[in-house]
């Protein structure tokens, strides 16, 4: 099965909104065994949309965007005209829209009612989370699906209404994927370390993709034969664990905070944070996990040097003598936090995120992470880059990974 994707929206073309819909749909469809032949982004204008539809050459095309209640949402009318269909009131969709506004105690406008007028020859795909229904058109053996551009609405319609229909109507050989997550090793070094494993995997008919992001490298193993080769894929993943036991920390959609939280739960330990350069991002990552109140006690945010003295009782002359970004200060922060928060472990972060050096003498990207626990205190230095957002993200991952490795070692 071949598939094309058309994304509609001026905001996508000018970069105001990132086109996550195309990426998500491409990932889902590829996993189902579809071949994505083309992705196109067009403005909210009749002629560009029409030209993109006329140029479709694949078995299936999914169009996202242009289904809202405003004047620039022209996709529905255009598709109805293209397939020579009439827009007629669809009672189930109208009832849903009325309920949608009633629950929110908001008045309905005529534009909202008009969203229930849908092409009379298409298959209606209910939208549980919005007012714009999806539409499935079949014409001369080809298929066009029109979906709202709001990502969570689009994803839900795909999962609830489209996925099963695709498997029923097209010949697809759904691929089997497994993804493992690594941290603390660059892509090229990782490739070198697992070269023999990768060569054996490829010779056995599987494929491997490296998916790098700040602080992480995901490894996705795929089988074109689908679930029938699940055992083979799992065999290679188990072998990989013995090759990179420290670097491999999770699978699929797990986060580092989720993995660390599970270890803390299993060991019945508590954690707190004292943050400077990460400014609460470390604590935020931990409390995103449901049930984190079982192990996360709280955080002290000491972004400015003065607060390290006032909240943590670290003498001002001690900070001046050692530098605010230093092993000594990271250790004192972790020790003070563990004492004040009454936790088993405490992580501290102090560093220079950029673009300026602030109160420190070190280069931008220099970070110290401290960890105080039942068996003592330590600090580790990291050197990241000059991008502020990336430095914060990588510091957060490095701190959580330091705790992960410590928990594994102390429980072994």
C-alpha positions in Angstrom: 0.0 0.0 0.0 1.3 3.4 -1.0 0.4 6.6 0.9 0.7 10.3 0.4 0.2 13.0 3.1 -1.1 16.5 2.4 -0.9 19.1 5.2 -2.9 22.3 4.9 -2.1 25.5 6.7 -0.3 28.8 6.2 1.1 28.4 9.8 2.9 25.3 8.8 4.6 27.0 5.8 5.9 30.0 7.7 7.2 27.8 10.6 4.7 29.3 13.1 3.5 25.7 13.8 5.7 22.6 13.5 4.1 19.9 11.3 4.0 17.1 13.8 1.0 15.6 12.1 2.9 14.4 9.1 5.7 13.0 11.2 3.2 11.1 13.5 1.2 9.8 10.6 4.3 8.7 8.7 5.5 6.8 11.7 2.2 5.1 12.3 1.6 4.1 8.7 5.2 2.9 8.1 4.8 0.7 11.2 1.7 -0.8 9.5 3.7 -1.7 6.4 2.7 1.2 4.2 5.1 3.0 1.9 5.0 6.7 2.3 5.7 8.1 -1.2 5.2 11.9 -0.7 4.4 14.5 1.9 3.2 17.9 0.7 2.4 21.1 2.7 0.1 23.7 1.0 -1.5 27.0 2.1 -5.1 27.6 3.0 -6.0 28.4 -0.6 -8.2 26.6 -3.1 -5.9 26.2 -6.1 -2.8 24.9 -4.2 -5.0 22.4 -2.3 -6.8 21.3 -5.5 -3.5 20.9 -7.3 -2.2 18.7 -4.5 -5.3 16.5 -4.7 -5.2 16.2 -8.5 -1.5 15.1 -8.2 -2.3 12.1 -5.9 -0.8 8.9 -7.3 -1.0 6.6 -4.3 -3.5 4.1 -3.0 -4.4 6.3 0.0 -3.9 10.0 0.7 -4.5 11.5 4.2 -5.2 15.3 4.2 -4.9 17.2 7.5 -6.2 20.7 8.2 -8.7 23.2 6.9 -11.8 21.7 8.6 -12.5 24.4 11.2 -15.4 26.8 11.5 -13.6 29.9 10.0 -13.6 31.3 6.5 -10.1 30.0 5.7 -11.1 26.4 6.4 -12.1 25.4 2.9 -11.1 21.7 2.7 -14.5 20.2 3.2 -16.2 22.4 0.5 -13.4 21.8 -1.9 -13.5 18.0 -1.5 -17.3 18.0 -1.8 -17.1 19.9 -5.1 -14.2 17.8 -6.3 -16.2 14.6 -5.8 -19.4 16.2 -7.0 -21.2 15.7 -3.6 -23.7 17.9 -1.8 -23.2 19.2 1.8 -26.1 17.9 3.9 -26.8 18.1 7.6 -25.5 15.0 9.4 -27.6 14.5 12.5 -25.1 12.4 14.6 -22.4 15.1 14.0 -24.9 17.9 14.9 -25.9 16.1 18.1 -22.2 15.7 19.0 -21.5 19.4 18.4 -24.5 20.5 20.4 -23.3 18.3 23.3 -19.7 19.6 22.9 -20.9 23.3 23.4 -23.5 22.4 26.1 -20.9 20.7 28.3 -18.7 23.8 28.1 -21.6 26.2 28.7 -20.8 28.0 25.4 -23.2 29.3 22.8 -23.2 27.8 19.3 -22.8 30.0 16.3 -24.1 29.2 12.8 -20.5 28.4 11.8 -20.5 25.6 14.3 -23.8 24.2 13.1 -22.4 24.4 9.6 -19.7 22.0 10.6 -22.3 19.3 10.8 -23.0 19.7 7.1 -20.9 17.0 5.4 -20.5 15.5 1.9 -23.4 13.1 1.3 -21.2 10.5 -0.5 -18.4 10.1 2.0 -17.9 7.9 5.1 -18.1 10.1 8.2 -15.4 9.6 10.9 -16.6 10.8 14.3 -14.4 13.3 16.2 -14.8 12.6 19.9 -12.6 15.6 21.0 -13.6 18.3 18.5 -16.3 19.6 16.2 -14.8 18.8 12.8 -15.6 15.3 11.7 -13.2 13.3 9.6 -14.2 12.1 6.1 -13.3 9.1 4.0 -13.7 9.5 0.2 -13.5 6.5 -2.2 -13.2 7.3 -5.9 -12.1 5.2 -8.9 -10.2 2.8 -6.6 -8.4 5.5 -4.7 -9.0 6.7 -1.2 -8.7 10.2 0.4 -9.1 10.7 4.1 -9.6 14.3 5.4 -8.8 14.9 9.1 -8.8 18.0 11.3 -5.4 19.5 11.8 -5.5 19.7 15.6 -3.0 16.9 16.6 -4.9 15.2 19.4 -8.1 15.2 17.4 -6.4 13.8 14.3 -4.6 11.1 16.3 -7.8 9.9 18.1 -9.7 9.6 14.8 -6.8 7.7 13.3 -6.7 5.3 16.2 -10.5 4.9 16.7 -11.7 5.0 13.1 -8.9 4.6 10.6 -6.4 2.0 11.7 -8.7 -0.9 11.6 -10.3 0.2 8.3 -6.8 0.3 6.7 -6.0 -3.3 7.7 -9.4 -4.4 6.4 -9.3 -2.6 3.1 -5.7 -2.8 2.1 -3.0 -5.5 1.8 -0.6 -4.4 4.5 2.2 -6.4 6.1 2.5 -4.7 9.5 6.1 -4.4 10.5 7.2 -5.3 14.0 9.3 -2.7 15.7 11.0 -2.6 19.1 12.9 0.4 20.3 15.5 0.7 23.0 16.8 3.9 24.6 20.4 4.7 25.3 22.1 7.6 27.1 25.6 8.6 27.8 27.2 7.6 24.5 27.2 9.4 21.1 25.8 7.9 18.0 29.1 7.2 16.3 30.7 5.6 19.4 27.5 3.6 19.9 27.7 2.3 16.3 31.3 1.3 16.8 30.5 -0.5 20.1 27.6 -2.6 18.7 29.0 -3.1 15.2 29.3 -6.9 15.4 25.8 -7.1 16.9 24.4 -4.9 14.1 26.0 -6.9 11.4 24.6 -10.1 12.7 21.1 -8.5 13.0 21.2 -7.3 9.4 22.4 -10.6 8.1 19.4 -12.2 9.9 16.9 -10.1 7.8 16.2 -7.4 10.4 16.8 -3.7 10.1 18.2 -1.1 12.5 17.6 2.6 12.7 19.6 5.1 14.8 17.3 7.9 16.1 19.4 10.5 17.9 18.1 13.4 20.0 19.7 15.7 22.7 21.2 13.3 25.2 19.6 10.2 23.8 20.1 7.7 21.0 17.1 5.4 20.2 17.8 2.1 18.5 14.8 0.7 16.5 14.9 -2.9 15.4 12.4 -3.8 12.8 11.2 -7.0 11.1 9.4 -6.7 7.7 7.7 -10.0 8.5 5.7 -8.5 11.4 4.8 -10.1 14.7 5.9 -13.6 13.4 9.5 -12.6 14.1 8.9 -11.2 17.6 11.1 -13.9 19.2 13.9 -13.1 16.8 13.8 -9.4 17.6 13.6 -10.0 21.3 16.7 -12.3 21.1 18.7 -9.5 19.6 17.5 -7.0 22.2 18.5 -9.3 25.0 21.9 -9.7 23.5 22.2 -5.9 23.2 21.6 -5.5 26.9 24.8 -7.5 27.7 26.8 -5.3 25.3 25.8 -1.9 26.6 24.3 -2.6 30.1 25.0 0.9 31.4 24.0 2.9 28.4 20.7 1.1 27.7 18.2 2.4 30.2 14.7 1.8 28.7 12.4 0.7 25.9 9.7 2.2 23.7 8.2 5.4 25.1 9.7 5.3 28.6 11.4 8.4 29.9 14.5 8.5 32.1 12.4 9.9 34.9 10.0 7.0 34.6 12.7 4.4 34.8 14.3 6.1 37.8 11.0 6.5 39.5 10.3 2.7 39.1 13.7 2.0 40.7 12.9 4.3 43.6 9.6 2.6 44.2 11.1 -0.9 44.1 13.7 0.1 46.6 11.3 2.2 48.7 13.6 5.2 48.5 12.9 8.9 48.4 14.4 11.7 46.3 14.6 15.5 46.3 16.4 18.0 44.1 18.3 21.2 44.7 18.5 23.0 41.3 20.4 26.0 40.0 21.0 25.8 36.3 18.1 23.4 35.6 15.7 25.9 37.3 13.1 23.2 38.3 13.2 21.2 35.1 14.6 18.2 37.0 11.8 18.3 39.5 9.2 18.8 36.8 10.4 15.7 34.9 10.0 13.6 38.0 6.5 14.8 38.9 5.2 14.2 35.4 5.2 10.5 36.3 1.9 9.3 37.9 2.5 8.1 41.4 5.7 10.2 41.8 4.5 11.4 45.2 5.5 7.9 46.5 9.1 8.8 46.2 9.5 12.5 45.3 9.6 14.8 48.3 10.2 18.2 46.8 12.8 20.7 45.4 14.7 23.7 46.4 15.3 26.2 43.6 18.5 28.2 44.3 19.0 29.8 40.9 20.9 32.8 42.2 24.1 32.4 44.2 22.6 34.4 47.1 19.9 31.7 47.6 22.5 29.0 47.9 23.7 30.8 51.0 20.2 31.8 52.4 18.4 28.5 51.7 21.2 25.9 51.8 23.4 27.6 54.4 26.5 27.4 52.1 28.9 30.1 53.2 29.3 32.9 50.7 33.1 32.8 51.1 33.0 29.0 50.4 31.2 29.6 47.1 33.6 32.5 46.2 36.6 30.4 46.9 35.5 27.3 44.9 33.4 29.0 42.2 29.6 28.6 42.0 30.0 25.9 39.3 32.3 23.4 41.0 32.5 20.0 42.5 32.6 21.4 46.0 29.5 23.5 45.6 27.5 20.7 43.9 28.4 18.4 46.8 27.4 21.0 49.4 24.1 21.6 47.6 23.3 17.9 47.5 24.2 17.4 51.1 22.2 20.4 52.3 19.2 19.3 50.2 19.2 15.8 51.5 19.2 17.1 55.0 16.5 19.8 54.6 14.2 17.7 52.5 14.8 14.5 54.6 15.2 12.2 51.7 17.3 9.1 51.0 18.8 10.8 47.9 19.2 14.3 46.7 20.4 15.5 43.3 21.9 18.9 42.7 22.7 20.9 39.6 24.9 23.9 39.1 26.2 25.0 35.7 26.4 27.5 32.9 23.6 27.1 30.4 24.5 30.1 28.3 24.8 32.3 26.4 26.8 34.2 29.0 29.0 32.7 31.8 27.1 34.4 34.7 28.9 34.2 38.0 31.2 31.4 37.0 34.7 31.3 35.5 34.0 28.2 33.4 32.9 27.9 29.8 29.3 27.8 28.7 28.0 24.2 28.8 30.0 23.2 32.0 27.8 21.5 34.5 28.3 19.8 37.8 25.7 17.3 39.1 25.9 16.3 42.7 24.3 13.2 44.4 24.0 12.6 48.1 22.7 9.3 49.3 22.9 6.7 52.1 26.4 5.6 51.0 28.0 9.0 50.6 28.1 12.0 48.3 29.7 12.5 44.9 29.7 15.0 42.0 30.3 14.6 38.3 31.3 17.2 35.7 29.8 17.3 32.2 30.7 19.5 29.3 27.8 20.2 26.9 27.4 22.7 24.1 26.4 26.3 23.7 22.7 25.9 23.2 20.8 26.9 26.3 17.7 24.7 25.8 19.8 21.6 24.9 22.1 22.1 27.9 19.1 22.2 30.3 17.7 19.0 28.7 21.0 17.2 28.7 21.7 18.2 32.3 18.3 16.8 33.4 19.1 13.5 31.7 22.6 13.3 33.0 21.4 13.9 36.6 18.6 11.3 36.4 21.0 8.8 34.8 23.6 9.3 37.6 20.9 8.4 40.1 19.8 5.5 38.0 23.3 4.0 37.9 23.7 4.5 41.6 20.4 2.8 42.4 21.3 -0.2 40.2 24.8 -0.5 41.7 23.6 -0.2 45.3 20.9 -2.8 44.7 23.2 -5.3 43.0 
